Amino acid sequence: MKHKSKIWKGILAGLVAGAVVSPSSAIEILTRDDITHNVVKNSQLIRVADNAILFLDTSSSTNDKYANTGLPIVQVMKTELKNRIAGFPDIGHQVGIYTYTGWNEDLPVQGFNRDKINAALDTIPEKGGGPTPLKNGLKRLDKILDTTHGRSAVFVFWDGEYTGEDPIAVAQAIAKKHDACFYVISSAKPKREAEMVHNVPLLNNCSRVIPLADFFNHPEYTSGTLFDVKVTEHVVTNTTTKLVGLKADHMNFTFDGTELAAKDKEELDKVVDFMKTNPKSYAVVAGYTDDVGTRDYNEGLSKKRAEMVSAYVQSKGIDSTHVITLWYGLTNPIVPNDSPENRAKNRRVEVKVGMMEV
């Protein structure tokens, strides 16, 4: 599987030789080539999580064929994760990999090392088997997180089934005890996934369910939860192969507000028109807040703002699989939160559109 996103600037721009991202813009659509060819410098990126924990499911259900690949989910999972590691920037993340089906410590939490991560992924079996003892795995995860510092992004690959008791109580305890965000990559059946979509966000305001197909199709679900582009930095590309897509003006909100203004809807209508004209396009929507209130509250508020924008785009006929919704709360402000005027600038949602090649 090979997915590449293309970066862009301006409204309805055409093909150009390069693109410059405004320093007042935070989110960015970055390709693996951007990073591996040093187009993006590490100094231009900001960690939004300190630890990346891959919690892998290799139960019997992962032998199910994924989409039209003809390959079992477990093999596609390995391949896709290795593809992402190949283009992932080393900006100081701690990384751990664990298989909770018949527990295996594939890679104890340690500093980012591409070769060691790839070697650990190589040990994941090509064929799944056995039950899904997620609760027991989460109990082990609790002890692992005792040894970490900062925020942890825990990517839990899960078919929605479990052996023994429901793991949600253990997950709740972990979320309360640790600064941990659970990103559940779901291969569950629709009814079960709907239950998970309801329950997982209750852990805290940064946790969510991501359908397996969405996760595989959009690397932003990995990168966007682990790093963002510093608003004070320029990202400059100089390749003629990039299609410059579409950028909407920042949508700003009143204090504690989530409603879209008329001018914001006009901007989003331009995004919708562009996406309908370019069927391979997809939008990345990211919400931010000022610094008033707690981190968890602001993450919830920025989520509501981003979801409001995403819902509007989808209401105009854009499929949900072409809209990636991220939220960062008070992280990465455009300007210091030192005045009412500046706080108003930071209460924003950013929308950018990239092009996907399969």
C-alpha positions as CSV (number, residue, x, y, z in Angstrom):
1,M,0.0,0.0,0.0
2,K,1.4,3.4,-0.9
3,H,-0.3,6.6,0.0
4,K,1.1,10.0,-0.7
5,S,-0.4,13.3,0.3
6,K,0.4,16.6,-1.5
7,I,0.9,20.0,0.2
8,W,-0.5,23.3,-1.1
9,K,-1.1,26.9,-0.4
10,G,-3.6,29.6,-1.3
11,I,-7.2,29.4,-2.6
12,L,-7.7,27.5,-5.8
13,A,-4.1,27.6,-6.8
14,G,-2.8,25.6,-9.6
15,L,0.4,23.6,-10.3
16,V,3.5,25.3,-9.0
17,A,7.2,24.5,-8.5
18,G,7.0,24.8,-4.7
19,A,4.9,25.8,-1.8
20,V,5.5,27.9,1.3
21,V,3.3,27.5,4.4
22,S,2.4,30.7,6.2
23,P,4.0,31.0,9.6
24,S,0.5,31.6,11.0
25,S,-0.5,28.1,10.0
26,A,0.0,25.1,12.2
27,I,-1.2,21.9,10.7
28,E,0.5,20.7,7.6
29,I,0.1,17.8,5.2
30,L,3.5,16.2,5.0
31,T,4.6,13.3,2.8
32,R,7.2,10.7,3.6
33,D,9.4,12.1,0.9
34,D,9.2,15.5,2.5
35,I,10.8,14.1,5.6
36,T,13.2,11.5,4.2
37,H,14.6,14.0,1.8
38,N,15.0,16.6,4.6
39,V,12.5,19.0,3.1
40,V,11.1,19.3,6.6
41,K,13.6,20.1,9.4
42,N,13.1,18.6,12.9
43,S,13.2,22.2,14.3
44,Q,10.0,22.9,12.4
45,L,8.0,20.2,14.2
46,I,6.5,20.2,17.7
47,R,5.7,17.1,19.7
48,V,2.1,16.9,20.8
49,A,2.8,13.5,22.5
50,D,6.0,12.4,24.1
51,N,5.5,8.6,23.9
52,A,4.1,6.5,21.1
53,I,2.8,3.1,22.2
54,L,1.7,0.5,19.6
55,F,-0.7,-2.0,21.2
56,L,-1.2,-4.7,18.6
57,D,-3.9,-7.2,18.1
58,T,-2.9,-10.5,16.4
59,S,-6.0,-12.5,17.4
60,S,-7.7,-14.9,15.0
61,S,-9.9,-12.2,13.6
62,T,-6.9,-10.4,12.1
63,N,-6.7,-13.3,9.6
64,D,-9.8,-11.7,7.9
65,K,-8.9,-10.2,4.5
66,Y,-8.6,-6.5,4.4
67,A,-10.6,-4.7,1.7
68,N,-9.6,-5.8,-1.8
69,T,-5.9,-6.4,-0.9
70,G,-6.4,-10.2,-0.6
71,L,-4.1,-10.0,2.5
72,P,-5.0,-10.6,6.1
73,I,-5.4,-7.6,8.4
74,V,-2.3,-8.5,10.4
75,Q,-0.1,-8.4,7.4
76,V,-1.5,-5.1,6.1
77,M,-1.0,-3.7,9.6
78,K,2.7,-4.6,9.7
79,T,3.3,-3.3,6.2
80,E,1.5,0.0,6.8
81,L,3.3,0.6,10.1
82,K,6.6,0.0,8.5
83,N,5.8,2.4,5.7
84,R,5.0,5.1,8.3
85,I,8.1,4.5,10.3
86,A,10.2,4.9,7.1
87,G,9.1,8.5,6.9
88,F,8.7,9.4,10.5
89,P,10.8,12.2,11.9
90,D,13.1,11.6,14.9
91,I,12.1,14.5,17.2
92,G,12.6,12.8,20.5
93,H,9.6,10.5,20.9
94,Q,9.8,7.4,23.1
95,V,8.4,4.3,21.3
96,G,7.1,1.0,22.5
97,I,5.5,-1.9,20.7
98,Y,3.5,-4.6,22.5
99,T,1.4,-7.5,21.2
100,Y,-1.4,-8.1,23.8
101,T,-2.7,-11.3,22.1
102,G,-0.6,-13.9,24.0
103,W,1.5,-11.0,25.5
104,N,4.8,-10.1,23.8
105,E,7.1,-7.2,24.5
106,D,8.2,-6.6,21.0
107,L,10.0,-3.3,21.8
108,P,10.2,-2.0,25.3
109,V,9.7,1.8,25.5
110,Q,12.8,3.6,24.4
111,G,14.1,6.4,22.3
112,F,13.1,6.5,18.6
113,N,15.3,4.1,16.6
114,R,14.0,3.3,13.1
115,D,16.0,0.0,12.7
116,K,14.9,-1.3,16.1
117,I,11.3,-0.5,15.4
118,N,11.4,-2.2,12.0
119,A,13.1,-5.2,13.6
120,A,10.3,-5.4,16.2
121,L,7.6,-5.1,13.6
122,D,9.3,-8.0,11.7
123,T,8.6,-10.3,14.7
124,I,4.9,-9.8,14.5
125,P,3.4,-13.0,13.1
126,E,2.1,-13.2,9.5
127,K,-0.9,-15.1,10.7
128,G,-3.2,-14.3,13.6
129,G,-4.5,-16.7,16.2
130,G,-6.0,-17.0,19.6
131,P,-8.3,-14.8,21.8
132,T,-8.2,-11.1,22.6
133,P,-7.2,-10.6,26.3
134,L,-7.2,-6.8,26.1
135,K,-8.0,-6.3,29.8
136,N,-4.9,-8.2,30.8
137,G,-2.8,-6.3,28.3
138,L,-4.0,-3.0,29.6
139,K,-3.0,-4.0,33.2
140,R,0.5,-4.5,31.9
141,L,0.3,-1.2,30.0
142,D,-0.5,0.6,33.3
143,K,2.8,-0.6,34.7
144,I,4.7,0.3,31.5
145,L,3.3,3.9,31.6
146,D,4.5,4.2,35.2
147,T,8.0,4.3,33.7
148,T,7.2,7.0,31.1
149,H,7.1,10.8,31.3
150,G,4.8,13.3,29.6
151,R,1.8,12.5,27.3
152,S,1.4,9.0,25.8
153,A,-0.4,8.3,22.6
154,V,-1.6,4.6,22.8
155,F,-2.6,3.1,19.4
156,V,-4.7,0.1,20.3
157,F,-5.5,-2.1,17.3
158,W,-8.7,-3.9,18.3
159,D,-11.4,-6.1,16.7
160,G,-13.9,-5.0,19.5
161,E,-14.0,-8.5,21.0
162,Y,-12.4,-9.4,24.3
163,T,-11.7,-12.4,26.5
164,G,-12.8,-12.2,30.1
165,E,-14.2,-8.9,31.5
166,D,-14.8,-5.7,29.6
167,P,-11.5,-3.8,29.4
168,I,-13.2,-0.3,29.6
169,A,-12.8,0.0,33.4
170,V,-9.0,-0.6,33.2
171,A,-8.7,1.9,30.4
172,Q,-10.6,4.4,32.5
173,A,-8.2,3.9,35.4
174,I,-5.2,4.3,33.1
175,A,-6.6,7.5,31.5
176,K,-7.2,9.0,34.9
177,K,-3.8,8.0,36.3
178,H,-1.7,8.8,33.3
179,D,-1.6,11.5,30.7
180,A,-2.7,9.0,28.1
181,C,-4.7,9.3,24.9
182,F,-6.2,6.1,23.5
183,Y,-6.5,5.9,19.7
184,V,-8.5,2.7,19.1
185,I,-7.9,1.4,15.6
186,S,-11.1,-0.5,15.1
187,S,-11.7,-3.6,12.9
188,A,-14.9,-4.3,14.8
189,K,-18.2,-5.2,13.3
190,P,-20.5,-2.1,12.8
191,K,-22.7,-2.6,15.9
192,R,-19.7,-3.1,18.2
193,E,-17.8,-0.2,16.6
194,A,-20.7,2.1,17.3
195,E,-20.6,1.1,21.0
196,M,-16.8,1.8,21.0
197,V,-17.3,5.2,19.3
198,H,-19.6,6.1,22.2
199,N,-17.5,4.7,25.1
200,V,-13.9,5.5,24.1
201,P,-14.2,9.3,24.0
202,L,-15.6,9.1,27.5
203,L,-12.1,8.2,28.8
204,N,-10.9,11.8,28.2
205,N,-11.2,14.4,25.5
206,C,-8.2,13.2,23.5
207,S,-9.2,9.6,23.1
208,R,-11.1,8.4,20.0
209,V,-12.0,5.5,17.7
210,I,-10.5,5.4,14.2
211,P,-11.9,2.9,11.7
212,L,-9.2,0.6,10.4
213,A,-9.7,1.7,6.8
214,D,-9.4,5.3,7.7
215,F,-6.2,4.7,9.6
216,F,-4.7,2.7,6.8
217,N,-5.7,5.3,4.1
218,H,-4.5,8.4,5.9
219,P,-1.1,8.6,7.6
220,E,-2.2,11.8,9.2
221,Y,-4.0,9.8,11.8
222,T,-0.5,8.8,13.1
223,S,1.5,11.9,12.5
224,G,-1.2,14.3,13.4
225,T,-1.5,12.8,16.9
226,L,2.2,12.8,17.5
227,F,3.5,16.1,16.1
228,D,2.3,19.4,14.6
229,V,4.2,22.1,12.6
230,K,5.4,25.0,14.7
231,V,3.4,28.1,13.8
232,T,6.7,30.2,13.8
233,E,8.3,28.1,11.2
234,H,8.1,27.9,7.4
235,V,8.0,24.6,5.6
236,V,9.3,25.0,2.0
237,T,9.2,22.4,-0.7
238,N,10.9,22.5,-4.1
239,T,9.5,19.6,-6.1
240,T,7.5,19.9,-9.3
241,T,5.5,16.8,-8.5
242,K,3.4,18.4,-5.8
243,L,-0.1,19.5,-6.6
244,V,-0.9,22.6,-4.6
245,G,-4.4,22.2,-3.3
246,L,-6.6,24.4,-1.2
247,K,-6.4,26.3,2.1
248,A,-9.2,28.0,3.9
249,D,-8.8,31.1,6.0
250,H,-8.7,30.4,9.7
251,M,-12.1,30.1,11.2
252,N,-12.1,31.9,14.6
253,F,-14.6,31.5,17.4
254,T,-16.0,33.6,20.3
255,F,-14.8,32.7,23.8
256,D,-16.1,29.2,24.6
257,G,-18.0,29.3,21.3
258,T,-18.4,26.5,18.7
259,E,-20.7,28.2,16.1
260,L,-19.6,28.9,12.5
261,A,-19.9,32.4,11.2
262,A,-21.4,33.1,7.8
263,K,-18.0,34.0,6.3
264,D,-16.6,30.7,7.6
265,K,-19.3,28.8,5.8
266,E,-18.5,30.7,2.6
267,E,-14.8,29.6,2.9
268,L,-15.9,26.0,3.5
269,D,-18.1,26.1,0.5
270,K,-15.0,26.8,-1.6
271,V,-13.3,23.8,0.0
272,V,-16.3,21.7,-0.8
273,D,-16.3,22.9,-4.4
274,F,-12.6,22.1,-4.8
275,M,-13.0,18.6,-3.3
276,K,-15.9,17.7,-5.5
277,T,-13.9,18.8,-8.5
278,N,-10.9,16.7,-7.3
279,P,-12.2,13.3,-6.1
280,K,-8.8,12.2,-4.8
281,S,-8.6,15.1,-2.4
282,Y,-9.1,15.0,1.3
283,A,-9.4,17.7,4.0
284,V,-7.5,17.8,7.3
285,V,-9.4,19.8,9.9
286,A,-7.7,20.8,13.1
287,G,-9.1,22.7,16.1
288,Y,-7.2,24.9,18.6
289,T,-8.2,27.1,21.6
290,D,-6.7,29.8,23.8
291,D,-5.2,29.0,27.2
292,V,-8.2,29.8,29.4
293,G,-9.2,26.6,31.3
294,T,-7.7,23.2,31.8
295,R,-5.9,21.2,29.1
296,D,-8.6,18.5,29.0
297,Y,-11.4,21.0,28.8
298,N,-9.7,22.9,25.9
299,E,-9.1,19.6,24.1
300,G,-12.8,18.9,24.3
301,L,-13.6,22.4,23.1
302,S,-11.2,22.3,20.2
303,K,-12.7,18.9,19.3
304,K,-16.2,20.4,19.2
305,R,-15.0,23.2,16.9
306,A,-13.2,20.9,14.6
307,E,-16.2,18.5,14.5
308,M,-18.5,21.4,13.7
309,V,-16.4,22.2,10.6
310,S,-16.1,18.6,9.6
311,A,-19.8,18.1,9.9
312,Y,-20.5,21.2,7.7
313,V,-18.2,19.9,5.0
314,Q,-19.8,16.5,5.1
315,S,-23.3,18.0,5.0
316,K,-22.4,19.5,1.6
317,G,-21.7,16.0,0.1
318,I,-18.1,15.2,1.1
319,D,-17.8,11.6,2.3
320,S,-16.6,11.2,5.9
321,T,-13.6,9.1,4.7
322,H,-12.2,12.2,3.0
323,V,-12.3,14.3,6.1
324,I,-9.6,13.9,8.8
325,T,-10.5,15.6,12.1
326,L,-7.8,16.5,14.6
327,W,-7.8,18.7,17.7
328,Y,-5.0,20.1,19.8
329,G,-6.6,22.3,22.5
330,L,-4.3,25.0,23.7
331,T,-1.2,23.5,22.0
332,N,0.7,25.5,19.4
333,P,-0.8,29.0,19.6
334,I,-0.4,31.4,16.7
335,V,0.5,34.2,19.0
336,P,1.2,34.4,22.8
337,N,-2.0,34.3,24.9
338,D,-1.2,37.6,26.5
339,S,-4.2,39.7,25.5
340,P,-7.9,39.3,24.6
341,E,-7.0,40.1,21.0
342,N,-4.4,37.4,20.8
343,R,-6.5,34.8,22.5
344,A,-9.2,35.5,19.9
345,K,-6.7,34.6,17.2
346,N,-5.8,31.3,18.8
347,R,-9.4,30.2,19.0
348,R,-9.4,28.8,15.6
349,V,-9.9,25.9,13.2
350,E,-7.6,25.3,10.3
351,V,-8.6,23.4,7.1
352,K,-6.1,22.2,4.5
353,V,-6.7,19.9,1.5
354,G,-4.2,17.4,0.2
355,M,-4.3,14.9,-2.8
356,M,-4.1,11.2,-2.2
357,E,-2.6,8.7,-4.7
358,V,-3.2,5.0,-4.4
